[in-house]
Amino acid sequence: MKFPRIPRYMKGVFAITVLSITLTVFLFLIDVAILHIFELKLYDLRFLQRGRQQPSPAVILALIDEKSLDQEGRWPWPRSKIAALVDRLSDDGAKVIGFDIGFLEPEETTYPNFPQGVEQALGRLDAAGDRLPGFTRERVQRDINDRILADAIQQAWPATILGYFFHMRPSELDYEIGKEEIDRQLALIGKSKYPLILQENPELTDRSFISAHAPEANINVLSDAADASGFFTVTSDRDGVVRRVPLMIKCGEDLFPHLTVLSAWHYLDRPQLIVNVPYYGVEGIQMGTRFIPTDEHGQMRINYLGPAKTFPHYSITDILNGTLPAGTFTDRIVLVGATAVGTHDKRSTPLSPVYPGVEIHANIIDNILTGRFIAKPQWSKIFDLMAIVSLGLLPGIFLPRTNAAWGLFIALGVFTLHIFFTRWLFVHLNLWLNMVYPLTALAISYTFITVYRYATVERERRKIKGTFRQYVAPLVIEEMLKDPDRLKLGGEEKVLTVLFCDLERFTSYTERYGPAEMVKILSDYFTRMSEEIFKQRGTLKEYVGDEIMAFYGAPIEQADHARRACETALAMRDGLRKLCEGWADTGRPIMHARTGINSGPMLLGNLGSRYRFAYGVLGDQVNLGSRLEGLNKKYGTDIIIGENTHAMVKDDFILRDLDLVRVVGREQYVRVYELVGRSDAVLSPEHSGALEAYAAGYGEYCRQRWPQAVDRFNEALALRPDDGPSKTMLKRCRAYQETPPPEDWECVFEPETK
């Protein structure tokens, strides 16, 4: 089996394409830092372009803002004030209260020497039972504030979720936490651990979950009073931006949930809560009928709905003072957090470098309740790899088939389409597919192929264009440029159609008008004739004196090459007539041209040398085409075609069967035809009648019935006095009347000259 030859240039393009894709896939698999950061920045930009989204009405923020600090005093406030806040929210019907603040130590006193002060005050009490001094009353009040808050939490109707954080690594601490203390802290949050973990491969535990060194829980009295405790730890990407949150952290032997998970869970009346861990890592959390997707380490990508203050928010001072309408917090999740300057709860997010931490948690809860997750499923990596391969392949497909300008245009178009496609998926489907790596594959492949193209091919293309521009149609040049290796000595045999066109009495014109004027005349003539050849995508072989040679069917494959040649001949005849009409006022001659067309197998290729290309055709059928052009002089016709051409175009044109001819230099005779016009042409009655009379006369001629033949040809001339073939055959009949042909005559005409 013979496989098609692959040009050297295409082999190079293929190799570069494969290398470009391989390089990009390698970069994707190792996730190069600079490209990873770039993808994250484009991810952030998609949030900004999407604009603000409507948040769930279930989440409200109670804020420690500047207004609250001005009215209630500097932070931290007495915990009795927090207890009052819990009472207010409970009275208004809140369903869940989540604290994005921690109560990690007992409330501090403003009197450091409190024990000594108490003793002195008690010593001054008289028997009548005087009241204690003011500072003692304050300290006593502060001692019970933690208890007051605990009681408020216990008695509150809403579920209360306290927040705490984890020390992730021992290296982050400047002190050591002993195992006993870690166990004590774990006991404080033990009731809030995930109740059920479905794990296909227990060996994945350490690798699947984010692990922490030790928790920093709330004080005992508050931890015991609260319904649950959830960590409010968030993680930042390499650039310091918070785009995801761990919904679970492993510490000790247990797995603990995030503050937002517990808030949503209690809001939904505590349905079954399961962590799904298939063979590849964490898949997500099943919360009743809701499924919360995560990455393989249990982190959820946060779908930020808008800038700060997207969620309903109220100053705590307004809540404490009762200035808000009743029912503001009914059946809502109320997140208590700080936004005031100096409270240090600001994070960098895709929407802002300074974003309230409590509102990050509001976005997370909204995502859980509404199901508006940023999806990046496991199959997205396969899709990203497919996109890398596809975009990396495209330059290797279209660059070899286009010029540099179109190649750049297509590359930019594909580049833009991929950006808009990934952006559309994000905005409308919340689906995050990689934008950078497929574009990197496209850019690398395009750049390398373009450099290779200019280094190896463009120089050769320019040389070929310079050689062939004046001789072949632009489309033919483009076909040649697709495979420059074809332009070498040798060639192939193909069935083609050749056209020869020559001016009548050209020598007499040169004597009459002189060289300078004839150069101008020929320039106009060749330009017009060449345009007609190019319109039919013909190949202009050469100008020889006043003769034009063209062929059809190569190098561009044309199944209708014979028809194209005939269309060209008719257009050239009409074009020459119009050209001469334009010359009428200039004194230039009225010229006529003769055209011969023949089809058949020909040798095609570069028929030149190493020093000069000469793309063309050779062969017996080519020579016959030249002879047919000369036969026009014998028959007084404009266009003669051979029998092979006739077989290909007989249904497309009006043709006259002229004669059987054995041309000079050939043993085999050939039937020749006059090309009269297109099949849809409307001939005059005289012209049609002359053609019919000629056909009848030619039949009598072949039967050697000379008188009858003469009558038919005279009949044709009576209808059309300038009918050249009828004149020729009439003259020949009279000659045969005087000198009959030999007995073995086959109705074949044998001209003595070309």
C-alpha positions in Angstrom: 0.0 0.0 0.0 1.4 3.4 -1.0 0.8 6.1 1.6 0.5 9.8 0.5 3.7 11.8 0.7 3.8 14.4 3.5 5.7 17.6 2.6 8.7 18.5 4.7 7.0 21.7 5.9 4.0 19.8 7.2 6.3 17.4 9.0 7.9 20.3 10.7 4.5 21.9 11.6 3.3 18.6 13.0 6.4 18.2 15.2 6.1 21.8 16.5 2.4 21.3 17.2 3.0 18.1 19.2 5.9 19.7 21.1 3.8 22.8 21.9 0.9 20.7 23.2 3.2 18.5 25.2 4.9 21.5 26.8 1.6 23.1 27.7 0.2 19.8 29.2 3.4 19.5 31.2 3.0 23.1 32.5 -0.6 22.4 33.3 0.2 19.2 35.3 2.9 20.9 37.4 0.7 24.1 37.6 3.4 26.7 37.1 3.1 29.5 39.7 3.0 32.4 37.3 0.3 30.8 35.0 -1.6 29.7 38.1 -1.7 33.3 39.4 -2.7 34.6 36.0 -5.6 32.2 35.8 -6.7 33.3 39.3 -6.6 36.9 38.2 -8.7 36.1 35.2 -11.0 34.1 37.5 -11.4 37.3 39.6 -12.1 39.4 36.5 -15.0 37.1 35.7 -16.6 38.0 39.0 -16.2 41.7 38.3 -17.6 41.3 34.8 -20.6 39.3 36.0 -21.7 42.1 38.4 -23.8 41.9 41.5 -26.2 39.0 42.1 -29.3 39.0 44.3 -28.4 37.4 47.7 -30.6 35.0 49.6 -33.0 36.8 52.0 -32.1 34.2 54.7 -28.8 35.9 55.7 -28.5 39.2 57.6 -25.4 40.8 59.1 -25.3 42.4 62.5 -22.2 44.5 62.4 -19.8 46.0 64.9 -19.2 49.1 62.7 -18.0 52.6 63.3 -21.5 53.7 64.3 -21.7 51.0 66.9 -18.3 51.8 68.4 -19.2 55.5 68.6 -22.4 54.7 70.5 -21.4 51.6 72.5 -17.7 52.2 73.2 -14.5 50.7 72.1 -14.2 47.0 71.3 -14.3 44.5 73.1 -17.6 45.3 74.7 -18.8 43.7 78.0 -20.3 40.4 77.3 -23.5 41.5 79.0 -23.9 43.7 75.9 -23.5 40.7 73.7 -26.1 39.0 75.8 -28.5 41.9 75.2 -27.9 41.5 71.5 -28.7 37.8 71.7 -31.9 38.7 73.6 -32.9 41.3 71.0 -32.4 38.9 68.1 -34.2 36.1 69.9 -37.2 38.4 70.7 -37.4 39.4 67.0 -37.6 35.7 65.9 -34.1 35.1 64.4 -33.6 31.4 63.6 -29.8 31.1 63.8 -27.2 33.4 65.3 -23.6 32.8 64.1 -20.7 34.6 65.8 -17.9 35.5 63.5 -16.0 36.6 66.6 -14.5 34.5 69.3 -14.9 34.5 73.1 -11.6 32.8 73.7 -10.8 34.1 77.2 -12.7 35.2 80.2 -13.8 38.8 80.2 -10.9 41.0 81.4 -11.2 43.5 84.3 -9.9 47.1 84.2 -8.5 46.6 87.7 -5.4 44.6 87.7 -5.0 44.6 91.6 -8.5 43.4 92.1 -7.9 41.0 95.1 -6.2 43.6 97.2 -8.9 46.1 96.4 -11.6 43.7 97.5 -9.9 43.1 100.8 -9.5 46.9 101.5 -13.1 47.6 100.5 -14.5 44.8 102.7 -12.4 46.1 105.7 -14.2 49.4 105.4 -17.7 48.0 105.5 -19.5 49.0 108.7 -21.9 46.9 110.7 -24.8 48.6 108.9 -23.9 46.9 105.7 -22.6 49.8 103.6 -22.5 49.1 99.8 -19.2 48.1 98.1 -17.3 50.9 96.3 -18.0 51.4 92.6 -14.9 49.6 91.3 -15.9 46.5 93.3 -19.4 46.5 91.9 -18.0 46.8 88.4 -15.6 43.9 88.9 -18.3 41.7 90.3 -20.5 42.6 87.3 -17.7 41.7 85.0 -17.2 38.3 86.7 -20.8 37.4 86.0 -20.9 38.8 82.4 -19.6 35.5 80.9 -22.4 33.8 82.9 -24.9 36.3 81.7 -24.0 35.7 78.1 -24.1 31.9 78.6 -27.5 32.2 80.1 -28.7 34.4 77.2 -27.4 31.8 74.7 -29.0 28.9 76.6 -32.4 30.7 76.9 -32.4 32.1 73.4 -34.9 30.7 70.8 -32.4 30.8 67.9 -29.7 28.2 67.5 -26.4 29.9 68.5 -23.2 29.0 66.7 -19.9 30.2 68.2 -16.9 30.8 66.1 -13.3 29.7 66.9 -10.1 29.1 64.9 -7.4 26.6 64.4 -3.6 26.9 64.8 -2.7 25.1 61.6 1.0 24.4 62.3 3.2 24.5 65.4 5.7 26.7 63.5 3.1 29.5 63.5 3.3 29.7 67.3 6.0 31.3 69.4 5.0 29.0 72.3 4.3 25.3 72.7 0.8 23.9 73.3 0.9 20.7 75.3 -1.1 17.6 74.5 -3.2 18.0 77.6 -4.2 21.5 76.5 -5.0 20.4 72.9 -7.2 17.6 74.3 -9.0 20.1 76.6 -9.6 22.4 73.6 -10.8 19.5 71.5 -13.2 18.6 74.2 -14.8 22.0 74.1 -15.7 21.6 70.3 -16.2 17.8 70.4 -20.0 18.0 70.2 -19.8 19.9 66.9 -17.7 17.4 64.9 -19.1 15.8 61.7 -21.3 12.9 62.8 -20.8 10.7 59.7 -18.0 10.3 57.2 -18.5 7.9 54.2 -15.0 6.9 53.1 -14.2 4.4 50.4 -10.5 4.3 51.1 -9.5 4.9 54.8 -5.9 5.2 53.8 -6.7 8.6 52.1 -7.6 10.2 55.4 -4.4 12.1 56.0 -4.1 13.1 52.4 -7.7 14.1 51.9 -8.4 16.5 54.7 -6.7 19.7 55.7 -5.2 19.1 59.1 -4.7 21.5 62.0 -2.3 21.4 65.0 -4.7 22.7 67.7 -8.0 24.6 68.1 -8.4 27.8 70.0 -12.0 27.3 71.3 -14.3 29.6 73.3 -14.3 29.5 77.1 -16.0 26.6 78.8 -19.1 28.3 80.0 -19.9 29.6 76.5 -18.9 26.5 74.6 -21.2 24.5 76.8 -24.1 26.9 76.4 -23.9 27.2 72.6 -25.7 24.9 70.3 -22.5 24.3 68.3 -19.1 25.7 67.6 -17.7 26.1 64.1 -14.3 27.4 63.0 -14.1 30.6 61.0 -10.7 29.9 59.5 -10.4 30.8 55.8 -7.5 30.1 53.5 -5.8 32.3 50.9 -4.3 31.4 47.5 -0.7 32.1 46.6 -1.6 35.8 45.9 -3.3 36.3 49.3 -6.8 36.3 47.9 -9.6 34.3 49.6 -11.3 32.3 46.8 -12.2 29.2 48.8 -12.9 28.0 52.3 -12.2 24.7 54.0 -15.6 23.3 55.1 -13.8 20.7 57.2 -10.6 20.5 59.1 -9.2 17.4 60.8 -7.7 17.8 64.2 -6.8 14.9 66.3 -9.0 12.0 65.2 -12.1 14.0 64.3 -13.3 16.2 61.5 -14.8 19.5 62.3 -17.2 21.7 60.3 -17.0 25.4 59.4 -19.1 28.0 61.1 -21.1 28.5 57.8 -21.9 24.8 57.5 -23.3 24.6 61.0 -25.3 27.9 60.5 -26.9 26.5 57.4 -27.4 23.1 58.9 -29.3 24.5 61.9 -31.2 26.8 59.6 -32.4 23.8 57.7 -33.5 22.0 60.9 -30.4 19.8 61.2 -30.9 17.2 58.4 -28.6 14.3 58.0 -25.0 15.6 57.6 -22.5 13.3 55.8 -19.0 13.9 54.4 -18.5 11.9 51.2 -15.0 10.7 50.5 -14.7 8.5 47.5 -11.4 6.9 46.3 -9.8 10.1 44.9 -10.5 12.4 47.9 -13.3 14.5 49.3 -16.3 14.9 47.0 -18.5 17.1 49.2 -21.0 17.3 52.0 -24.5 15.8 51.9 -26.8 18.0 53.9 -30.2 16.4 53.7 -31.2 16.7 50.1 -28.6 19.3 49.4 -25.1 18.4 48.2 -22.3 20.9 48.7 -19.4 20.1 46.3 -15.8 20.6 47.3 -12.4 19.9 46.0 -10.5 16.8 47.0 -9.4 18.4 50.2 -12.9 19.6 51.3 -12.6 23.2 50.2 -15.5 25.0 48.6 -15.0 27.8 46.0 -16.8 30.9 47.2 -19.3 32.3 44.7 -19.1 36.0 45.7 -22.4 37.7 44.9 -21.1 41.2 45.0 -19.0 43.8 46.7 -19.2 44.7 50.4 -22.7 45.5 51.7 -24.4 43.2 49.2 -26.2 41.5 52.0 -28.7 43.3 54.3 -26.7 44.7 57.2 -27.5 46.6 60.4 -25.4 48.3 63.1 -25.6 46.5 66.4 -26.2 49.7 68.2 -29.5 50.1 66.3 -30.4 46.5 67.3 -29.7 47.2 70.9 -31.7 50.4 70.9 -34.7 48.7 69.3 -34.9 51.2 66.4 -35.4 48.6 63.7 -38.8 47.4 62.5 -40.2 44.4 64.2 -39.7 41.2 62.2 -36.4 42.4 60.6 -34.6 39.2 61.8 -37.5 36.8 61.8 -36.6 33.3 60.5 -33.2 34.6 59.4 -29.6 33.6 59.9 -27.9 36.5 61.7 -24.1 36.7 61.4 -22.5 38.8 64.0 -19.1 40.2 62.9 -16.9 43.3 62.8 -16.4 45.7 59.9 -15.1 48.7 61.8 -11.6 50.0 61.0 -9.1 48.5 63.4 -11.0 45.3 64.1 -8.7 43.4 61.8 -11.4 41.3 60.1 -10.7 42.4 56.5 -9.6 40.0 53.7 -8.6 40.3 50.1 -11.2 38.8 47.7 -11.8 38.7 44.0 -14.0 41.7 44.3 -12.0 43.9 46.6 -8.6 43.9 48.4 -10.4 45.0 51.6 -13.5 42.8 52.2 -15.3 42.1 55.5 -14.6 38.7 56.8 -18.2 38.3 58.1 -19.6 39.0 54.6 -17.3 36.2 53.2 -19.2 33.9 55.5 -22.5 35.3 54.3 -21.6 34.5 50.8 -20.7 30.9 51.8 -24.0 30.4 53.6 -25.9 31.8 50.6 -24.1 29.4 48.3 -25.1 26.4 50.5 -28.7 27.5 50.8 -29.3 28.4 47.1 -27.0 25.8 45.5 -25.2 28.6 43.6 -21.8 26.9 43.7 -18.7 27.6 41.6 -18.4 24.3 39.9 -15.0 22.8 39.0 -15.8 19.1 38.9 -13.3 16.3 38.5 -14.1 16.0 34.7 -13.1 19.7 34.3 -9.4 18.7 34.2 -10.1 16.3 31.3 -12.0 19.1 29.6 -9.1 21.5 30.2 -6.7 19.0 28.7 -8.9 18.6 25.7 -9.1 22.3 25.3 -5.3 22.5 25.5 -4.9 19.9 22.8 -7.7 21.4 20.6 -6.4 25.0 20.8 -2.8 23.8 20.4 -3.8 21.8 17.2 -5.6 24.7 15.6 -2.5 26.7 14.5 -1.0 23.5 13.0 -4.2 23.1 10.9 -4.9 26.6 9.7 -1.5 28.3 9.5 -0.2 26.1 6.7 -3.4 26.8 4.7 -3.5 30.6 5.1 -1.3 33.6 4.7 0.2 35.4 7.7 -2.5 38.0 8.0 -5.3 35.5 7.9 -3.4 33.3 10.3 -3.2 36.1 12.8 -6.8 37.0 12.4 -7.9 33.4 12.9 -5.7 33.0 15.9 -7.0 36.1 17.5 -10.5 35.0 16.7 -10.0 31.6 18.4 -8.3 33.4 21.3 -11.3 35.7 21.8 -13.9 32.9 21.4 -12.3 30.8 24.1 -12.3 33.8 26.4 -15.9 34.5 25.8 -16.8 30.8 26.0 -15.2 30.3 29.4 -16.7 33.6 30.6 -20.2 32.6 29.4 -19.9 29.3 31.3 -18.9 31.1 34.4 -21.5 33.9 34.3 -24.5 31.7 33.3 -23.6 28.2 34.6 -21.2 29.1 37.5 -18.7 26.7 35.8 -15.0 27.5 36.1 -12.9 26.1 33.2 -9.3 27.0 32.7 -8.8 30.0 30.5 -5.0 30.4 30.7 -3.5 27.0 29.7 -5.6 26.5 26.5 -4.7 30.0 25.5 -1.1 29.3 26.3 -1.2 26.2 24.1 -2.6 28.4 21.3 0.0 31.1 21.8 3.0 28.7 22.0 1.9 26.7 19.0 1.1 29.8 16.9 4.3 31.5 17.8 6.6 28.6 17.2 4.9 27.7 13.9 5.0 31.3 12.7 8.7 31.5 13.5 9.3 28.2 11.8 7.2 29.4 8.8 9.2 32.5 8.3 12.5 30.8 8.9 11.9 27.9 6.4 8.8 28.5 4.2 8.1 32.2 3.8 11.4 32.7 1.9 10.5 29.9 -0.5 6.9 31.1 -0.8 8.2 34.6 -1.7 10.5 33.1 -4.3 7.7 31.0 -5.8 5.3 34.0 -5.9 7.9 36.1 -7.6 8.4 33.5 -10.2 4.8 32.6 -10.9 2.9 35.8 -10.2 2.9 37.0 -13.8 2.1 33.6 -15.3 -0.6 31.9 -13.3 -3.7 32.9 -11.5 -3.4 33.9 -7.8 -5.4 30.8 -6.8 -3.0 28.6 -8.7 -0.1 30.2 -6.8 -1.8 29.4 -3.5 -2.3 25.8 -4.6 1.4 25.6 -5.4 2.4 27.1 -2.1 0.5 24.4 -0.3 3.1 21.9 -1.6 6.3 23.5 -2.9 7.8 20.1 -3.2 5.7 19.5 -6.3 7.7 22.2 -8.2 10.6 20.0 -9.2 11.9 18.4 -12.4 9.7 15.6 -13.5 6.0 15.5 -13.1 2.9 13.4 -13.5 0.5 12.4 -16.2 -3.0 13.9 -15.9 -6.0 14.4 -18.1 -6.1 18.2 -18.7 -7.4 20.7 -21.3 -5.0 23.0 -23.2 -5.9 26.2 -24.9 -3.9 28.0 -27.7 -4.9 31.4 -28.9 -3.2 33.3 -31.8 -3.9 36.6 -33.5 -4.6 36.7 -37.3 -2.3 38.7 -39.5 -0.1 39.7 -36.6 2.9 40.3 -38.8 1.1 42.8 -41.0 0.1 44.7 -37.9 3.7 45.1 -36.7 4.7 46.5 -40.1 1.8 48.9 -40.1 2.0 50.3 -36.5 5.6 49.9 -35.5 7.2 48.3 -32.4 6.3 50.9 -29.8 2.6 51.0 -30.7 2.4 47.2 -31.0 3.9 46.8 -27.5 1.0 48.9 -26.2 -1.6 47.0 -28.3 -0.2 43.6 -27.1 -0.1 44.8 -23.5 -3.8 45.7 -23.6 -4.6 42.5 -25.5 -2.7 40.1 -23.2 -4.1 41.8 -20.1 -7.6 41.3 -21.2 -7.1 37.8 -22.4 -5.2 36.8 -19.2 -8.1 38.2 -17.0 -10.5 35.8 -18.8 -8.1 32.9 -18.2 -7.8 33.7 -14.6 -11.5 34.1 -14.1 -11.8 30.4 -14.9 -8.8 29.5 -12.7 -6.7 28.6 -15.7 -2.9 28.4 -15.7 -1.3 30.8 -18.1 1.6 28.9 -19.4 3.3 31.5 -21.6 3.1 34.3 -24.2 5.0 33.4 -27.4 4.9 36.4 -29.8 1.2 37.0 -30.1 0.2 33.5 -29.0 -1.2 32.6 -25.6 -1.0 29.1 -24.1 -3.0 28.1 -21.1 -4.2 24.9 -19.5 -6.9 23.8 -17.1 -7.2 21.1 -14.4 -3.9 21.7 -12.7 -2.4 22.4 -10.3 -5.9 22.9 -8.9 -8.0 19.8 -9.5 -10.9 20.7 -11.8 -13.4 18.0 -12.9 -14.8 20.5 -15.4 -11.5 21.7 -16.9 -12.8 21.2 -20.5 -15.8 23.4 -19.8 -13.7 26.1 -18.2 -11.4 26.2 -21.3 -14.4 26.6 -23.6 -15.9 29.3 -21.4 -12.6 31.1 -21.5 -12.4 30.9 -25.3 -15.9 32.4 -25.7 -15.1 35.1 -23.1 -11.8 35.9 -24.9 -13.7 36.2 -28.2 -16.2 38.6 -26.6 -13.4 40.5 -24.8 -11.4 41.0 -27.9 -14.4 42.4 -29.7 -15.1 44.9 -26.9 -11.5 45.8 -26.8 -11.5 46.5 -30.6 -14.7 48.6 -30.2 -12.8 50.7 -27.6 -10.0 51.2 -30.1 -12.3 52.4 -32.9 -11.5 56.1 -32.2 -7.8 55.6 -31.8 -6.9 54.1 -35.2 -5.9 50.8 -33.8 -6.6 47.7 -35.8 -9.7 45.5 -35.7 -8.1 42.2 -34.7 -9.4 38.6 -34.8 -8.0 35.6 -32.8 -8.1 31.9 -33.5 -8.4 29.4 -30.6 -7.7 25.7 -30.4 -8.8 23.6 -27.5 -7.9 19.9 -26.8 -8.2 17.5 -23.8 -6.4 14.4 -23.0 -3.5 12.9 -21.0 -0.6 15.3 -20.7 2.7 15.4 -18.8 2.4 18.0 -16.1 5.1 19.5 -13.9 8.0 21.8 -13.7 9.6 21.4 -17.1 12.4 23.7 -16.4 15.8 23.3 -14.8 17.4 23.9 -11.4 17.9 27.5 -12.4 14.5 28.3 -13.6 11.0 26.9 -13.1 8.9 26.3 -16.2 5.6 24.9 -15.0 3.6 23.5 -17.9 2.4 20.6 -19.9 3.8 18.4 -22.7 2.6 15.6 -24.9 0.8 14.6 -28.0 -2.5 16.0 -26.9 -0.8 19.4 -26.3 0.6 19.4 -29.8 -2.8 18.5 -31.1 -4.3 21.5 -29.4 -1.8 23.7 -31.1 -2.6 22.1 -34.5 -6.4 22.8 -33.8 -5.7 26.4 -33.4 -4.0 26.5 -36.8 -6.9 24.6 -38.4 -9.1 27.7 -37.9 -7.3 29.2 -40.9 -8.5 26.3 -43.0 -12.1 26.5 -42.0 -12.5 30.2 -41.4 -13.6 29.6 -37.8 -12.7 31.3 -34.4 -12.6 28.3 -32.0 -12.0 24.6 -32.8 -12.1 21.9 -30.2 -11.0 18.2 -30.4 -13.1 15.1 -30.0 -12.0 14.5 -26.4 -13.1 18.0 -25.4 -16.3 17.5 -27.3 -17.1 14.4 -25.3 -16.8 16.4 -22.1 -18.7 19.5 -23.0 -21.3 18.5 -25.6 -24.2 19.1 -23.2 -22.9 22.6 -22.2 -22.3 24.2 -25.6 -23.6 24.5 -29.2 -21.0 22.6 -31.3 -20.7 22.1 -35.1 -19.2 18.9 -36.3 -16.6 20.3 -38.8 -14.6 17.4 -40.2 -12.3 14.5 -39.8 -8.7 15.7 -39.9 -5.3 14.1 -39.9 -3.1 16.9 -38.7 0.6 17.2 -39.7 2.8 15.0 -37.6 0.0 12.5 -36.5 -1.0 9.2 -38.0 -4.3 9.1 -36.2 -7.1 11.3 -37.5 -9.3 13.2 -35.2 -12.8 14.6 -35.4 -12.9 18.4 -34.9 -15.7 20.7 -33.9 -16.4 24.4 -34.0 -17.4 26.0 -30.7 -20.4 28.1 -31.6 -21.7 29.3 -28.2 -23.1 28.3 -24.9 -26.0 25.9 -24.8 -28.4 28.6 -23.7 -27.4 31.0 -26.4 -30.2 32.2 -28.8 -29.0 31.9 -32.4 -30.6 33.8 -35.2 -32.8 31.7 -37.6 -30.2 32.3 -40.3 -27.4 31.0 -38.1 -29.4 27.9 -37.0 -30.4 27.2 -40.6 -26.8 27.5 -41.8 -25.6 25.0 -39.2 -28.3 22.5 -40.3 -27.5 23.0 -43.9 -23.8 22.5 -43.2 -24.5 19.3 -41.3 -26.6 18.0 -44.3 -23.9 19.1 -46.7 -21.2 17.4 -44.7 -23.1 14.1 -44.8 -23.3 14.3 -48.6 -19.7 15.3 -48.7 -18.6 12.1 -46.9 -20.8 10.0 -49.2 -18.9 11.7 -52.2 -22.2 13.1 -53.5 -20.6 16.3 -54.6 -23.5 18.0 -56.4 -25.8 17.5 -53.4 -23.1 18.6 -51.0 -22.6 21.7 -53.1 -26.3 22.5 -53.0 -26.3 22.2 -49.2 -23.3 24.4 -48.7 -24.7 27.0 -51.0 -27.9 26.9 -49.0 -25.8 27.5 -45.8 -24.0 30.5 -47.5 -27.3 31.9 -48.7 -28.5 32.1 -45.1 -25.1 33.2 -43.7 -22.8 34.5 -46.4 -19.7 34.7 -44.1 -19.9 31.1 -42.9 -16.3 30.1 -43.1 -16.7 26.3 -42.9 -19.3 26.3 -45.7 -17.0 28.3 -47.9 -14.2 25.8 -47.2 -16.3 22.7 -47.8 -17.8 24.2 -51.0 -14.4 24.9 -52.4 -13.3 21.4 -51.5 -16.3 19.7 -53.1 -15.7 21.5 -56.4 -12.1 20.4 -56.3 -13.1 16.8 -55.7 -15.6 17.1 -58.6 -12.6 17.8 -60.9 -10.2 15.4 -59.1 -12.0 12.8 -57.1 -10.3 11.4 -54.0 -8.7 7.9 -54.0 -11.0 4.9 -53.6 -9.9 4.3 -50.0 -10.8 7.8 -49.0 -12.3 7.9 -45.5 -13.6 11.5 -45.5 -10.4 12.6 -43.8 -8.9 15.9 -44.6 -5.1 16.0 -44.5 -3.7 19.6 -44.4 -0.3 20.0 -46.0 0.8 22.6 -43.5 0.3 23.3 -39.8 
